[in-house]
Amino acid sequence: MTSMAEILIGTSGYYYPDWKGVFYPETLRKDEYLGFYSERFPICELNYSYYRMPERSQILSFITQTPETFRFSVKAFQSLTHGRGKGWQQDAETFYHALTPMKEKERLASVLIQFPFSFHHNRTNRLYLSELTGILSGLPLCIEFRNSEWMLEKVYHDFSARNICFVQTDLPLLDKLPLPTSVTTSDTGYIRFHGRNADNWWGGDSTSRYDYLYNDHELQSWLCRIEEIASRVNRLLITFNNHHKGKAIQNAAGIYNLLTGKPQITDKGLQGIRMEAFTL
């Protein structure tokens, strides 16, 4: 039988005010959110690091607040993906240095480098991507494109040669957005669910764009693809970015149930979930 990957399911971010009363108890202090989250999930995407350059002291704090088995995916700082300027090389080195403690403690599952739709497949961007990944080499790099121009065999081949993960996404069916595949290019697989809110995708904000709840049929449509990806990697990360009012938590629990047969949403609601890393 083909060996299967370790599968970790989590959400994109954990620090949302509208999760209070839905996931976090009303009496829970904000500085207790991560500890509470890490008792119920095996992984979290840290997305604050996109808006603010992470510091080593912060990274060490995340490590001490969570169990040794808990893993992080850290999103790359925005100057490396969305607002590149003259000082981006120094920013890349600063970012690398900040994550070193997490890497050394084996708590870093991924560095998530997410490029915008405007990042086209052209020579300038290919050269930039090569230089950026060179500076960050040594970290577990996972790259997400929001433009289908990058869905090319030569891109997959290059990523495979360098053990860089090509992130799979679930997005609205809109022109030139990537479609999901089962392509794997490294020993890590990564699937990110962003919702299918086509009406708000281009004109919405960071809340309304991801205000979407997957139904069971939509999640079930991924099961064969998840099994195929898991058969070719050592670790598979599955995260939900549809964070509005805890929808990401509900869908993470739902796909965990579909994959393991262990229902998570009981009479205790979302506060009672307990998801661990598992293999199929």
Backbone hydrogen bonds in HBPLUS format (Angstrom, degrees):
<---DONOR---> <-ACCEPTOR-->    atom                        ^
c    i                          cat <-CA-CA->   ^        H-A-AA   ^      H-
h    n   atom  resd res      DA  || num        DHA   H-A  angle D-A-AA Bond
n    s   type  num  typ     dist DA aas  dist angle  dist       angle   num
A0005-ALA N   A0230-ALA O   3.03 MM 225  4.93 132.5  2.26 119.6 133.7     1
A0006-GLU N   A0234-ASN O   3.00 MM 228  6.31 164.1  2.02 140.6 137.2     2
A0236-LEU N   A0006-GLU O   2.79 MM 230  6.13 162.7  1.82 158.2 161.2     3
A0007-ILE N   A0278-PHE O   2.67 MM 271  5.31 165.3  1.69 160.5 166.0     4
A0278-PHE N   A0007-ILE O   3.13 MM 271  5.31 153.6  2.20 137.4 145.1     5
A0008-LEU N   A0236-LEU O   2.94 MM 228  6.32 162.8  1.97 164.6 169.2     6
A0238-ILE N   A0008-LEU O   2.92 MM 230  6.21 159.4  1.96 163.9 165.2     7
A0010-GLY N   A0238-ILE O   2.92 MM 228  6.40 155.0  1.98 156.8 163.7     8
A0240-PHE N   A0010-GLY O   3.14 MM 230  6.61 139.9  2.31 129.7 139.1     9
A0045-GLU N   A0011-THR O   3.09 MM  34  6.30 176.1  2.09 162.1 161.5    10
A0012-SER N   A0240-PHE O   2.87 MM 228  5.79 155.4  1.93 144.0 138.6    11
A0013-GLY N   A0045-GLU O   2.85 MM  32  5.36 137.8  2.03 133.8 144.2    12
A0019-TRP N   A0016-TYR O   3.03 MM   3  5.54 163.4  2.06 119.2 122.4    13
A0020-LYS N   A0017-PRO O   3.21 MM   3  5.79 164.3  2.23 115.0 119.8    14
A0022-VAL N   A0019-TRP O   3.05 MM   3  5.07 145.7  2.17 110.6 120.5    15
A0023-PHE N   A0019-TRP O   2.70 MM   4  5.27 178.2  1.70 156.6 156.7    16
A0024-TYR N   A0019-TRP O   3.03 MM   5  6.00 153.8  2.10 131.0 138.7    17
A0021-GLY N   A0024-TYR O   2.63 MM   3  5.53 172.6  1.63 164.0 163.8    18
A0028-LEU N   A0025-PRO O   3.03 MM   3  5.34 162.2  2.06 113.5 119.3    19
A0032-GLU N   A0029-ARG O   2.95 MM   3  5.31 157.8  2.00 111.4 117.8    20
A0033-TYR N   A0030-LYS O   3.21 MM   3  5.35 166.9  2.23 107.4 111.2    21
A0036-PHE N   A0032-GLU O   3.06 MM   4  6.25 163.1  2.09 155.2 160.0    22
A0037-TYR N   A0033-TYR O   2.82 MM   4  6.06 165.4  1.85 157.7 162.1    23
A0038-SER N   A0034-LEU O   2.83 MM   4  5.97 165.2  1.85 154.1 157.8    24
A0039-GLU N   A0036-PHE O   3.27 MM   3  5.45 149.1  2.38 101.9 110.7    25
A0040-ARG N   A0037-TYR O   2.87 MM   3  5.36 159.1  1.91 116.7 123.8    26
A0041-PHE N   A0037-TYR O   3.01 MM   4  6.18 129.0  2.28 152.4 167.0    27
A0275-MET N   A0040-ARG O   2.95 MM 235  5.56 165.5  1.97 127.7 132.0    28
A0071-ARG N   A0042-PRO O   2.97 MM  29  6.26 163.8  2.00 147.0 152.0    29
A0044-CYS N   A0071-ARG O   3.26 MM  27  6.84 140.0  2.43 142.5 152.2    30
A0073-SER N   A0044-CYS O   3.01 MM  29  6.20 156.8  2.06 143.1 143.5    31
A0046-LEU N   A0073-SER O   2.68 MM  27  6.07 159.0  1.73 161.7 169.2    32
A0075-LYS N   A0046-LEU O   3.04 MM  29  6.08 174.8  2.04 162.9 162.4    33
A0050-TYR N   A0047-ASN O   3.13 MM   3  5.54 165.3  2.15 109.9 114.3    34
A0051-TYR N   A0048-TYR O   2.97 MM   3  5.42 129.3  2.23 108.1 120.3    35
A0052-ARG N   A0048-TYR O   2.94 MM   4  6.15 147.2  2.05 152.8 163.4    36
A0078-GLN N   A0050-TYR O   3.02 MM  28  4.97 155.5  2.08 131.4 129.1    37
A0058-GLN N   A0055-GLU O   3.01 MM   3  5.33 122.0  2.36 105.5 119.4    38
A0059-ILE N   A0055-GLU O   3.05 MM   4  6.41 162.7  2.08 156.7 161.8    39
A0060-LEU N   A0056-ARG O   2.87 MM   4  6.09 160.6  1.91 154.1 159.1    40
A0061-SER N   A0057-SER O   3.04 MM   4  6.21 145.1  2.17 136.2 145.7    41
A0061-SER N   A0058-GLN O   3.05 MM   3  4.97 116.5  2.47  92.0 107.9    42
A0062-PHE N   A0058-GLN O   2.97 MM   4  6.36 152.5  2.05 152.5 159.3    43
A0063-ILE N   A0059-ILE O   3.14 MM   4  6.44 151.7  2.23 145.3 152.8    44
A0064-THR N   A0060-LEU O   3.05 MM   4  6.34 160.5  2.09 150.4 154.5    45
A0065-GLN N   A0061-SER O   3.08 MM   4  6.17 139.1  2.25 145.5 155.7    46
A0066-THR N   A0063-ILE O   3.36 MM   3  5.65 163.7  2.39 108.5 113.3    47
A0070-PHE N   A0067-PRO O   3.04 MM   3  5.37 159.6  2.08 112.1 118.7    48
A0072-PHE N   A0107-ARG O   2.90 MM  35  6.20 150.1  1.99 163.7 173.5    49
A0109-ALA N   A0072-PHE O   2.77 MM  37  5.58 150.4  1.85 150.3 160.0    50
A0074-VAL N   A0110-SER O   2.92 MM  36  6.34 156.1  1.98 154.6 152.2    51
A0112-LEU N   A0074-VAL O   2.87 MM  38  5.81 148.2  1.97 126.1 136.3    52
A0076-ALA N   A0112-LEU O   2.81 MM  36  5.91 160.8  1.84 159.5 156.2    53
A0080-LEU N   A0077-PHE O   2.94 MM   3  5.79 164.1  1.97 127.6 132.9    54
A0081-THR N   A0078-GLN O   3.11 MM   3  5.30 153.3  2.18 106.3 114.2    55
A0082-HIS N   A0078-GLN O   2.77 MM   4  5.29 155.6  1.83 148.1 156.6    56
A0083-GLY N   A0078-GLN O   3.07 MM   5  6.11 161.8  2.10 142.6 143.4    57
A0088-TRP N   A0085-GLY O   3.33 MM   3  5.63 157.3  2.39 120.1 117.7    58
A0091-ASP N   A0087-GLY O   3.11 MM   4  6.40 156.6  2.17 149.6 156.9    59
A0092-ALA N   A0088-TRP O   2.83 MM   4  6.08 151.3  1.92 148.9 156.1    60
A0093-GLU N   A0089-GLN O   3.09 MM   4  6.40 153.3  2.16 144.5 151.1    61
A0094-THR N   A0090-GLN O   2.88 MM   4  6.12 156.3  1.94 150.8 157.7    62
A0095-PHE N   A0091-ASP O   2.85 MM   4  6.01 159.8  1.89 149.5 155.1    63
A0096-TYR N   A0092-ALA O   2.96 MM   4  6.15 159.8  2.00 144.5 150.0    64
A0097-HIS N   A0093-GLU O   2.98 MM   4  6.14 163.6  2.00 147.0 151.3    65
A0098-ALA N   A0094-THR O   3.01 MM   4  6.24 154.5  2.08 147.9 154.3    66
A0099-LEU N   A0095-PHE O   3.26 MM   4  6.53 145.7  2.39 146.0 153.9    67
A0099-LEU N   A0096-TYR O   3.17 MM   3  5.40 127.6  2.46 100.5 113.3    68
A0100-THR N   A0097-HIS O   3.29 MM   3  5.34 155.0  2.36 101.9 109.2    69
A0102-MET N   A0099-LEU O   3.05 MM   3  5.43 119.8  2.43 109.8 124.2    70
A0103-LYS N   A0099-LEU O   3.06 MM   4  6.36 155.4  2.12 156.5 164.3    71
A0104-GLU N   A0100-THR O   2.87 MM   4  6.07 166.6  1.89 160.7 164.0    72
A0105-LYS N   A0101-PRO O   3.02 MM   4  6.15 146.3  2.14 142.2 150.2    73
A0107-ARG N   A0102-MET O   2.92 MM   5  5.25 165.5  1.94 168.4 165.2    74
A0106-GLU N   A0103-LYS O   2.98 MM   3  5.04 158.3  2.02 107.7 113.6    75
A0111-VAL N   A0140-PRO O   2.73 MM  29  5.84 147.0  1.84 161.8 159.7    76
A0142-CYS N   A0111-VAL O   2.94 MM  31  5.89 159.5  1.98 163.9 157.1    77
A0113-ILE N   A0142-CYS O   2.83 MM  29  6.10 171.2  1.84 165.5 168.5    78
A0144-GLU N   A0113-ILE O   2.88 MM  31  6.12 161.5  1.92 141.5 146.8    79
A0115-PHE N   A0144-GLU O   2.86 MM  29  6.19 160.7  1.90 178.8 174.4    80
A0119-PHE N   A0116-PRO O   3.03 MM   3  5.56 166.6  2.05 117.7 121.3    81
A0122-ASN N   A0120-HIS O   3.01 MM   2  5.76 119.0  2.40 110.0  93.4    82
A0126-ARG N   A0122-ASN O   2.90 MM   4  6.09 152.7  1.98 154.3 163.2    83
A0127-LEU N   A0123-ARG O   2.97 MM   4  6.13 162.3  2.00 152.6 156.4    84
A0128-TYR N   A0124-THR O   3.01 MM   4  6.22 155.5  2.07 142.3 149.7    85
A0129-LEU N   A0125-ASN O   2.86 MM   4  5.98 164.6  1.88 147.0 151.1    86
A0130-SER N   A0126-ARG O   3.01 MM   4  6.20 155.7  2.07 144.9 151.4    87
A0131-GLU N   A0127-LEU O   3.02 MM   4  6.29 157.5  2.08 148.3 153.9    88
A0132-LEU N   A0128-TYR O   2.84 MM   4  6.07 166.3  1.86 160.3 164.2    89
A0133-THR N   A0129-LEU O   2.98 MM   4  6.05 172.3  1.99 150.7 153.2    90
A0134-GLY N   A0130-SER O   3.07 MM   4  6.09 136.4  2.26 133.0 144.7    91
A0135-ILE N   A0131-GLU O   3.07 MM   4  6.40 154.4  2.14 149.6 154.6    92
A0136-LEU N   A0132-LEU O   3.07 MM   4  6.36 153.8  2.14 148.3 156.0    93
A0137-SER N   A0134-GLY O   3.31 MM   3  5.06 160.8  2.35  97.0 102.4    94
A0139-LEU N   A0136-LEU O   3.11 MM   3  6.02 153.5  2.19 144.8 149.3    95
A0165-CYS N   A0141-LEU O   2.99 MM  24  6.27 162.0  2.02 158.9 153.9    96
A0143-ILE N   A0165-CYS O   2.86 MM  22  6.15 166.8  1.88 167.3 163.1    97
A0167-VAL N   A0143-ILE O   2.92 MM  24  5.63 170.0  1.93 144.2 145.6    98
A0150-TRP N   A0147-ASN O   3.38 MM   3  6.48 177.9  2.38 128.8 128.8    99
A0148-SER N   A0176-LYS O   2.87 MM  28  5.17 165.0  1.90 138.5 140.2   100
A0151-MET N   A0148-SER O   3.02 MM   3  5.43 168.4  2.03 118.4 121.5   101
A0152-LEU N   A0150-TRP O   2.86 MM   2  5.53 131.0  2.11 108.2  93.1   102
A0155-VAL N   A0152-LEU O   3.06 MM   3  5.26 128.9  2.34 101.9 115.1   103
A0156-TYR N   A0152-LEU O   3.05 MM   4  6.43 162.6  2.08 155.2 159.9   104
A0157-HIS N   A0153-GLU O   2.83 MM   4  6.04 158.2  1.87 150.4 156.8   105
A0158-ASP N   A0154-LYS O   3.08 MM   4  6.13 157.7  2.13 135.4 141.0   106
A0159-PHE N   A0155-VAL O   2.94 MM   4  6.18 165.2  1.96 154.9 158.8   107
A0160-SER N   A0156-TYR O   2.87 MM   4  6.06 160.2  1.91 150.4 156.1   108
A0161-ALA N   A0157-HIS O   3.02 MM   4  6.22 154.7  2.08 147.2 153.4   109
A0162-ARG N   A0159-PHE O   3.05 MM   3  5.18 135.2  2.26  98.8 111.4   110
A0163-ASN N   A0159-PHE O   2.83 MM   4  5.83 101.5  2.46 142.2 161.8   111
A0164-ILE N   A0159-PHE O   2.94 MM   5  4.84 169.2  1.96 135.9 139.3   112
A0163-ASN N   A0160-SER O   3.27 MM   3  4.95 164.2  2.30  98.5 103.2   113
A0168-GLN N   A0190-TYR O   2.89 MM  22  6.11 169.4  1.90 164.0 160.4   114
A0192-ARG N   A0168-GLN O   2.92 MM  24  6.36 156.6  1.97 152.5 158.6   115
A0170-ASP N   A0192-ARG O   2.92 MM  22  6.33 149.0  2.02 158.8 159.3   116
A0194-HIS N   A0170-ASP O   3.06 MM  24  5.90 166.1  2.08 153.1 157.6   117
A0174-LEU N   A0172-PRO O   2.94 MM   2  5.62 125.8  2.24 108.7  92.7   118
A0177-LEU N   A0174-LEU O   3.15 MM   3  5.77 163.9  2.17 137.6 137.0   119
A0234-ASN N   A0187-ASP O   2.80 MM  47  5.30 155.8  1.85 131.1 138.2   120
A0235-ARG N   A0187-ASP O   3.32 MM  48  6.78 150.2  2.42 151.3 159.2   121
A0189-GLY N   A0235-ARG O   2.77 MM  46  6.18 161.6  1.80 156.0 162.1   122
A0237-LEU N   A0189-GLY O   2.85 MM  48  6.10 166.7  1.87 142.1 143.1   123
A0191-ILE N   A0237-LEU O   2.82 MM  46  6.24 156.5  1.88 158.3 166.4   124
A0239-THR N   A0191-ILE O   2.97 MM  48  6.43 162.4  2.00 163.4 168.7   125
A0193-PHE N   A0239-THR O   2.87 MM  46  6.26 164.1  1.90 157.5 162.7   126
A0241-ASN N   A0193-PHE O   2.71 MM  48  5.86 178.9  1.71 168.2 167.9   127
A0198-ALA N   A0196-ARG O   2.91 MM   2  5.67 126.6  2.20 110.8  94.7   128
A0201-TRP N   A0198-ALA O   3.37 MM   3  5.13 157.4  2.43  97.1 103.7   129
A0204-GLY N   A0200-ASN O   2.78 MM   4  4.48 139.6  1.94 125.2 129.4   130
A0209-ARG N   A0205-ASP O   2.98 MM   4  5.70 160.3  2.02 151.6 157.0   131
A0210-TYR N   A0207-THR O   3.22 MM   3  5.65 133.2  2.45 106.4 117.1   132
A0211-ASP N   A0208-SER O   3.29 MM   3  4.95 169.0  2.30 101.6 103.5   133
A0212-TYR N   A0210-TYR O   2.99 MM   2  5.65 120.4  2.36 110.5  93.9   134
A0219-LEU N   A0215-ASN O   3.15 MM   4  6.50 155.5  2.21 153.6 160.8   135
A0220-GLN N   A0216-ASP O   2.80 MM   4  5.98 161.0  1.83 153.7 159.6   136
A0221-SER N   A0217-HIS O   3.07 MM   4  6.24 139.6  2.24 141.4 150.6   137
A0222-TRP N   A0219-LEU O   3.03 MM   3  5.59 161.0  2.07 115.3 121.5   138
A0223-LEU N   A0220-GLN O   3.07 MM   3  5.36 158.0  2.12 111.7 118.1   139
A0226-ILE N   A0222-TRP O   2.85 MM   4  6.02 157.8  1.90 161.5 168.9   140
A0227-GLU N   A0223-LEU O   2.99 MM   4  6.23 160.4  2.03 151.7 156.3   141
A0228-GLU N   A0224-CYS O   2.98 MM   4  6.21 154.1  2.05 145.1 152.3   142
A0229-ILE N   A0225-ARG O   2.94 MM   4  6.16 166.2  1.95 153.5 156.7   143
A0230-ALA N   A0226-ILE O   2.86 MM   4  5.96 164.9  1.88 151.1 156.1   144
A0231-SER N   A0227-GLU O   3.09 MM   4  6.20 134.2  2.31 137.5 147.8   145
A0231-SER N   A0228-GLU O   3.26 MM   3  5.28 133.6  2.49  94.5 106.5   146
A0232-ARG N   A0229-ILE O   2.98 MM   3  5.50 161.9  2.02 116.3 122.3   147
A0243-HIS N   A0241-ASN O   2.86 MM   2  5.30 135.3  2.07 104.0  90.6   148
A0248-ALA N   A0242-ASN O   2.85 MM   6  4.94 105.4  2.42 131.4 136.7   149
A0246-GLY N   A0243-HIS O   3.08 MM   3  5.43 147.0  2.19 143.1 133.4   150
A0247-LYS N   A0244-HIS O   3.19 MM   3  5.86 161.3  2.23 119.8 124.7   151
A0249-ILE N   A0246-GLY O   3.09 MM   3  5.27 122.5  2.44 100.3 114.0   152
A0250-GLN N   A0246-GLY O   3.17 MM   4  6.53 161.6  2.21 154.2 158.5   153
A0251-ASN N   A0247-LYS O   2.96 MM   4  6.21 163.0  1.99 154.0 157.9   154
A0252-ALA N   A0248-ALA O   2.87 MM   4  5.97 151.6  1.95 144.2 152.5   155
A0253-ALA N   A0249-ILE O   2.96 MM   4  6.16 161.5  2.00 150.1 154.8   156
A0254-GLY N   A0250-GLN O   2.97 MM   4  6.17 143.5  2.11 136.2 147.1   157
A0255-ILE N   A0251-ASN O   2.96 MM   4  6.20 161.2  2.00 152.8 154.7   158
A0256-TYR N   A0252-ALA O   3.05 MM   4  6.15 151.4  2.13 143.5 152.0   159
A0257-ASN N   A0253-ALA O   3.01 MM   4  6.17 152.3  2.09 142.0 149.0   160
A0258-LEU N   A0254-GLY O   3.02 MM   4  6.33 157.6  2.07 145.6 151.5   161
A0259-LEU N   A0255-ILE O   2.98 MM   4  6.12 150.0  2.07 143.2 150.4   162
A0260-THR N   A0256-TYR O   2.90 MM   4  5.92 149.9  1.99 148.4 156.3   163
A0261-GLY N   A0257-ASN O   2.66 MM   4  4.84 147.0  1.76 136.9 144.3   164
A0269-GLY N   A0266-THR O   2.97 MM   3  5.39 164.9  2.00 115.0 119.2   165
A0272-GLY N   A0269-GLY O   3.23 MM   3  5.80 159.9  2.27 112.9 118.6   166
A0273-ILE N   A0270-LEU O   3.38 MM   3  5.66 174.4  2.39 112.1 113.4   167
